[in-house]
Amino acid sequence: MDNTIKQQIATLAETADHRTLAIWAANCAEHVLSIFEEKYPSDKRPRQAIEASRAWIRGDIHVGAARDAAFAAHAAARNATDDLVACHIARATGHAAATAHVATHAVHAAEYAAKALPSERVWQYAELKRLLRQ
């Protein structure tokens, strides 16, 4: 089932525009973020990456600022190597912010969120379908 839903997500993602993918990536990463924040409550970089993604979507920041937030979230992932789930979540937030630069990072954000919590794929698929209907 996992490969089937992964393929369905990939197929849907190919039909989405850049902005929709950015919203979806931020939603996917934020959906699991609380797990990271419980383990590392003082590390705000993953939350800031999602905030940067949303700011880019609104047009409040340029791509460069979103990329900086993505790099910071990936640094948080490197600092969380003692907890693979937290590491994957930080990577998901980094890819969510990086979607401002390259739309295909959205799928990577979803992939890392699902690596952290495999049951997320069903929610991700439903969320992308919902966004595409809007």
C-alpha positions in Angstrom: 0.0 0.0 0.0 2.8 2.4 0.9 4.2 2.4 -2.7 0.8 2.8 -4.2 -0.1 5.8 -2.1 3.4 7.3 -2.7 2.8 7.0 -6.5 -0.6 8.5 -6.1 0.9 11.4 -4.2 3.6 11.9 -6.9 1.0 11.8 -9.7 -1.1 14.4 -7.9 1.9 16.6 -7.1 2.7 16.7 -10.8 -0.6 18.5 -11.5 -0.2 21.1 -8.7 1.1 24.6 -9.2 4.1 25.9 -7.2 2.1 27.8 -4.6 -0.2 24.8 -3.9 2.8 22.6 -3.5 4.4 25.1 -1.1 1.2 25.2 1.0 1.0 21.4 1.0 4.7 21.0 2.0 4.2 23.4 4.9 1.1 21.6 6.0 2.8 18.2 5.8 5.8 19.3 7.8 3.7 21.2 10.4 1.4 18.2 10.8 4.3 16.3 12.5 6.3 19.2 13.9 5.0 18.8 17.5 7.0 15.6 17.8 10.2 17.5 17.1 9.2 20.3 19.4 8.5 17.9 22.3 12.0 16.5 22.0 13.8 19.8 21.2 11.6 22.6 22.7 14.3 25.3 22.5 15.2 24.7 18.8 12.9 27.0 16.8 14.6 26.5 13.4 12.1 23.9 12.1 9.1 26.1 13.2 10.8 29.1 11.6 11.3 27.2 8.4 7.5 26.6 8.2 6.9 30.2 9.0 9.2 31.2 6.2 7.4 28.9 3.8 4.1 30.5 4.7 5.6 34.0 4.5 6.9 33.2 1.0 3.5 31.9 0.0 1.9 35.2 1.1 4.6 37.2 -0.7 6.1 38.6 2.5 9.6 37.4 1.9 11.8 36.5 -1.1 13.1 33.1 -2.0 16.5 33.8 -0.5 15.1 34.2 3.0 13.1 31.0 2.6 16.2 29.2 1.5 18.1 30.5 4.6 15.4 29.1 6.8 15.6 25.8 4.9 19.3 25.6 5.5 18.8 26.4 9.2 16.2 23.6 9.5 18.6 21.2 7.9 21.2 22.2 10.4 18.7 21.4 13.1 18.3 17.9 11.6 22.1 17.4 11.7 21.9 18.3 15.4 19.1 15.8 16.1 21.0 12.7 15.0 20.3 11.0 18.3 16.6 10.9 17.4 15.9 9.8 13.8 12.3 10.7 13.9 13.1 14.3 15.0 15.8 14.4 12.4 13.3 13.5 9.6 10.9 16.1 10.9 13.5 18.8 10.8 14.4 17.7 7.2 10.7 17.9 6.3 10.5 21.5 7.5 13.7 22.3 5.6 12.2 21.0 2.4 9.0 22.8 3.0 10.9 26.1 3.1 13.0 25.1 0.2 9.9 24.6 -1.9 9.9 28.4 -2.4 13.1 27.9 -4.4 12.2 24.6 -6.2 8.7 23.2 -6.3 9.8 19.6 -6.3 11.1 20.0 -2.7 7.4 19.6 -1.7 7.5 15.9 -2.3 10.6 15.6 -0.2 8.9 17.5 2.6 6.1 14.9 2.5 8.5 12.0 2.2 10.5 13.0 5.3 7.3 13.6 7.3 6.2 10.1 6.3 9.6 8.7 7.3 9.0 10.2 10.7 5.5 8.9 10.9 4.5 6.4 8.2 0.8 6.8 8.8 1.1 10.3 7.5 0.9 9.3 3.8 -2.8 8.8 3.9 -3.3 12.3 5.4 -0.9 13.8 2.9 -2.7 12.3 0.0 -6.1 13.6 1.3 -4.6 17.0 2.0 -3.1 17.4 -1.4 -6.5 16.4 -3.0 -8.2 18.9 -0.8 -5.9 21.7 -1.8 -6.2 20.8 -5.5 -10.0 21.0 -5.2 -9.9 24.6 -3.8 
